[in-house]
Amino acid sequence: MSKNELTKKDENTSLANLPDFGADAGVGNDITMEDLKIPFLNLLQALSPAVQKGTDNYIEGAEPGMILNKATEQLFSATEGISLVLASRKRSYTEWKPDRGGFAGEHEPTSRIVKNAMANAVKRNELFTEEGNSLEETFSLYAIQINDKGEPQGFVVIPFTSTKIKAWRSYFTKLDTARAGDRKLTDVAPLFAMAVKLTAKGEVNKKNQPYFNYDLQPLGEGMLESVLSPDSDGFKAAKALREAIEAGRAQADYDSHENASQGASEEEIAF
């Protein structure tokens, strides 16, 4: 069935028109974390495949600066962005095959592969494995997507690489210095109580080329106003996601990761 045929069928089918399945309602649909892979959010640039009209990779309505959930093909504008509840974070080195050959692995910063690449590096920001694959320092945020009512909409991973890392550091610097009375906010509330807004803004690299970078800010007027209560759905969903990640039951879906630069930073190429 083609995508157009599926769309036409969906237009004629609504929840109101579905039959009553009786005792069979929901049977077999008890999807758990083990059944799911968490999709990446991708920040579209001028040369991202999703914005290339007339190609198979083009996504209708996609423009540079938009944030794309490649798995669902959801697009979020640069200014409106996407609302999230943080669940977990980590630093790693992702390995990519040359010539956009795809994902080849993920490594801890202390791994032998990373240490060897650093020892043999000609330039600090250009790391390669013995096989010739590139290694990219990546700060990943696992989060729950929420709507305007704070209702969970799904899981996502946001990779912060190259110049995008400054958006990560800017937010967590603010979080680390936030106070709740006479105590640090991070000593009072867990990470999965933090609601944020992820948007994009235009910047210019060293070659005077424009590109888009992430902007990560508290969802409310400030850090304290962005803390969710333990009985909120967003808090519960983010806590459950964190527990699944720590138990190894939830994994990122690298097939949904658009690594357009293959290790080249935005300072070198506005992709």
C-alpha positions as CSV (number, residue, x, y, z in Angstrom):
1,M,0.0,0.0,0.0
2,S,1.4,3.4,-1.0
3,K,1.7,6.3,1.4
4,N,-1.0,8.2,-0.6
5,E,-3.4,5.2,-0.4
6,L,-2.8,5.0,3.4
7,T,-3.5,8.7,3.7
8,K,-6.8,8.3,1.8
9,K,-7.8,5.4,4.0
10,D,-7.1,7.3,7.2
11,E,-9.2,10.2,6.0
12,N,-12.2,7.9,5.9
13,T,-11.5,6.2,9.2
14,S,-11.9,7.8,12.5
15,L,-12.1,6.5,16.1
16,A,-15.8,7.2,16.0
17,N,-16.2,4.9,13.0
18,L,-14.2,2.0,14.3
19,P,-16.2,-1.1,15.3
20,D,-16.6,-2.3,18.9
21,F,-14.0,-5.1,19.3
22,G,-15.5,-6.1,22.7
23,A,-13.3,-8.4,24.8
24,D,-10.6,-8.2,22.0
25,A,-10.1,-4.5,22.5
26,G,-6.4,-3.8,22.9
27,V,-5.3,-7.5,22.9
28,G,-1.7,-7.9,21.7
29,N,-1.0,-4.2,21.9
30,D,0.7,-4.2,25.3
31,I,3.8,-2.4,23.9
32,T,6.7,-2.0,26.3
33,M,10.0,-0.2,26.3
34,E,11.6,-3.4,24.9
35,D,9.5,-3.0,21.8
36,L,10.6,0.6,21.2
37,K,13.6,2.5,20.0
38,I,13.9,6.1,20.8
39,P,14.0,8.4,17.7
40,F,16.4,11.3,17.4
41,L,15.5,14.9,16.8
42,N,17.5,16.5,14.0
43,L,18.1,20.2,13.4
44,L,17.7,20.8,9.7
45,Q,20.4,22.8,7.8
46,A,20.5,24.1,4.2
47,L,22.1,20.9,2.9
48,S,20.1,18.4,5.0
49,P,18.5,15.7,2.8
50,A,15.1,16.4,4.2
51,V,15.0,19.9,2.7
52,Q,16.2,18.9,-0.8
53,K,13.1,19.3,-3.0
54,G,12.7,16.8,-5.8
55,T,14.6,14.0,-4.0
56,D,13.4,10.9,-2.3
57,N,14.6,12.2,1.1
58,Y,12.6,15.4,0.9
59,I,9.9,15.8,3.6
60,E,6.9,18.1,2.7
61,G,7.2,21.4,4.4
62,A,10.8,20.9,5.7
63,E,13.0,24.0,5.8
64,P,16.4,24.9,7.3
65,G,16.1,25.7,11.0
66,M,13.2,23.3,11.6
67,I,13.5,20.4,14.1
68,L,12.7,17.1,12.6
69,N,11.6,13.8,14.3
70,K,12.8,11.6,11.4
71,A,11.0,8.5,12.7
72,T,7.6,10.2,12.7
73,E,8.4,12.9,10.1
74,Q,7.1,15.5,12.6
75,L,8.4,19.0,11.9
76,F,8.7,21.8,14.5
77,S,9.4,25.4,13.6
78,A,12.6,27.1,14.7
79,T,10.7,29.7,16.8
80,E,8.0,27.5,18.3
81,G,10.2,24.5,18.9
82,I,9.3,21.5,21.0
83,S,8.5,21.2,24.7
84,L,10.3,18.4,26.6
85,V,10.8,16.9,30.0
86,L,14.3,15.8,30.6
87,A,14.9,12.2,31.5
88,S,18.6,11.3,31.2
89,R,21.8,12.6,29.7
90,K,25.1,11.2,28.7
91,R,28.4,12.0,27.0
92,S,29.8,9.5,24.4
93,Y,31.6,9.3,21.1
94,T,29.6,8.1,18.2
95,E,31.3,6.3,15.3
96,W,30.4,7.0,11.7
97,K,31.5,5.3,8.5
98,P,33.0,7.5,5.8
99,D,31.0,8.9,2.9
100,R,27.7,8.9,4.9
101,G,28.0,5.1,5.3
102,G,26.0,5.2,8.5
103,F,26.3,4.6,12.2
104,A,29.1,2.2,13.3
105,G,28.9,2.3,17.1
106,E,28.9,4.3,20.3
107,H,31.8,4.5,22.8
108,E,32.4,5.7,26.3
109,P,34.9,8.5,26.6
110,T,37.3,6.2,28.5
111,S,37.1,3.4,25.9
112,R,40.3,2.1,24.2
113,I,39.0,3.1,20.8
114,V,38.5,6.8,21.9
115,K,41.8,6.9,23.7
116,N,43.7,5.6,20.7
117,A,42.0,8.0,18.4
118,M,42.9,10.9,20.6
119,A,46.5,9.7,20.9
120,N,46.8,9.5,17.1
121,A,44.8,12.7,16.2
122,V,46.5,15.3,14.0
123,K,43.8,17.8,14.9
124,R,42.0,17.8,18.3
125,N,38.5,17.8,16.8
126,E,39.2,15.2,14.1
127,L,39.2,11.8,15.6
128,F,39.3,8.5,13.6
129,T,39.3,4.9,14.4
130,E,42.0,2.4,13.1
131,E,39.4,1.5,10.4
132,G,39.1,5.1,9.2
133,N,35.7,5.8,10.8
134,S,35.1,9.2,12.4
135,L,34.4,9.7,16.1
136,E,32.2,12.6,17.1
137,E,31.9,13.8,20.7
138,T,28.2,13.7,21.5
139,F,26.1,15.0,24.5
140,S,22.8,13.2,24.3
141,L,19.6,14.3,26.0
142,Y,16.8,11.7,26.4
143,A,13.5,13.3,27.0
144,I,9.7,13.1,26.9
145,Q,7.9,15.2,24.3
146,I,4.9,17.0,25.8
147,N,2.1,19.1,24.3
148,D,0.7,22.4,25.5
149,K,-1.2,20.7,28.3
150,G,1.9,18.9,29.6
151,E,0.7,15.5,28.3
152,P,3.4,13.1,27.1
153,Q,3.5,12.6,23.4
154,G,6.5,10.2,23.0
155,F,10.2,9.7,23.6
156,V,13.1,11.5,21.8
157,V,16.8,11.9,21.9
158,I,18.6,15.1,21.1
159,P,22.2,14.9,20.1
160,F,24.4,17.9,20.8
161,T,27.6,17.8,18.7
162,S,30.2,20.3,17.6
163,T,29.0,23.9,18.1
164,K,25.6,22.6,19.3
165,I,27.4,21.6,22.6
166,K,27.4,25.2,23.7
167,A,23.5,25.1,23.9
168,W,23.8,22.1,26.2
169,R,26.4,23.8,28.4
170,S,24.5,27.0,28.5
171,Y,21.4,25.3,29.9
172,F,23.1,23.1,32.4
173,T,25.2,26.0,33.6
174,K,22.0,27.9,34.4
175,L,20.5,24.7,36.0
176,D,23.6,24.2,38.2
177,T,23.5,27.8,39.5
178,A,19.8,27.9,40.1
179,R,18.7,28.2,43.7
180,A,15.6,27.0,45.5
181,G,15.6,29.1,48.6
182,D,19.0,28.5,50.4
183,R,19.7,25.3,48.4
184,K,20.8,24.5,44.9
185,L,17.9,23.5,42.7
186,T,19.8,20.4,41.6
187,D,19.9,19.2,45.3
188,V,16.1,19.6,45.6
189,A,14.6,18.4,42.3
190,P,15.7,15.5,40.0
191,L,16.5,15.9,36.3
192,F,13.2,14.4,35.3
193,A,11.4,17.2,36.9
194,M,12.9,19.7,34.5
195,A,10.7,21.0,31.6
196,V,12.5,22.7,28.7
197,K,11.8,24.4,25.4
198,L,14.1,23.4,22.5
199,T,14.2,25.9,19.6
200,A,16.7,26.9,16.9
201,K,18.4,30.2,16.1
202,G,20.5,31.4,13.2
203,E,24.3,31.8,13.6
204,V,27.3,32.4,11.4
205,N,30.4,30.2,11.4
206,K,34.1,31.3,11.0
207,K,33.7,31.3,7.2
208,N,30.8,33.7,7.5
209,Q,28.4,31.0,6.5
210,P,24.9,30.9,8.1
211,Y,23.7,27.8,9.9
212,F,21.2,27.0,12.6
213,N,22.0,26.1,16.2
214,Y,19.9,24.8,19.1
215,D,18.7,27.0,21.9
216,L,17.7,25.2,25.1
217,Q,15.8,27.1,27.7
218,P,13.5,26.5,30.7
219,L,9.9,26.0,29.6
220,G,8.6,28.5,32.1
221,E,9.7,32.0,33.0
222,G,12.7,30.6,34.9
223,M,14.2,27.4,36.3
224,L,12.0,27.3,39.3
225,E,8.8,27.9,37.3
226,S,9.8,25.0,35.0
227,V,10.0,22.3,37.6
228,L,7.2,19.7,37.4
229,S,5.4,18.2,40.3
230,P,5.9,14.5,41.1
231,D,2.3,13.8,40.3
232,S,2.4,15.2,36.8
233,D,2.2,12.9,33.8
234,G,5.3,14.4,32.3
235,F,7.3,13.8,35.5
236,K,6.1,10.2,35.7
237,A,6.9,9.5,32.0
238,A,10.4,11.0,32.2
239,K,11.2,9.0,35.4
240,A,10.0,5.8,33.7
241,L,12.1,6.5,30.7
242,R,15.2,7.1,32.8
243,E,14.7,3.9,34.6
244,A,14.3,2.0,31.3
245,I,17.5,3.5,30.0
246,E,19.5,2.7,33.1
247,A,18.2,-0.9,33.0
248,G,19.2,-1.2,29.3
249,R,15.7,-1.7,28.2
250,A,15.4,1.5,26.1
251,Q,17.9,2.4,23.3
252,A,18.3,5.2,20.8
253,D,17.3,4.5,17.2
254,Y,20.4,5.5,15.2
255,D,18.6,4.8,12.0
256,S,16.7,8.1,12.8
257,H,19.9,10.1,13.3
258,E,20.7,12.4,10.4
259,N,24.5,12.8,10.8
260,A,24.9,15.1,7.7
261,S,28.3,16.3,8.5
262,Q,30.0,13.0,9.3
263,G,32.2,14.6,11.8
264,A,32.7,18.0,10.2
265,S,31.7,20.8,12.5
266,E,29.5,23.8,11.6
267,E,32.6,25.8,11.9
268,E,33.9,24.0,8.8
269,I,30.8,23.4,6.8
270,A,27.2,24.8,7.0
271,F,25.4,21.7,6.2
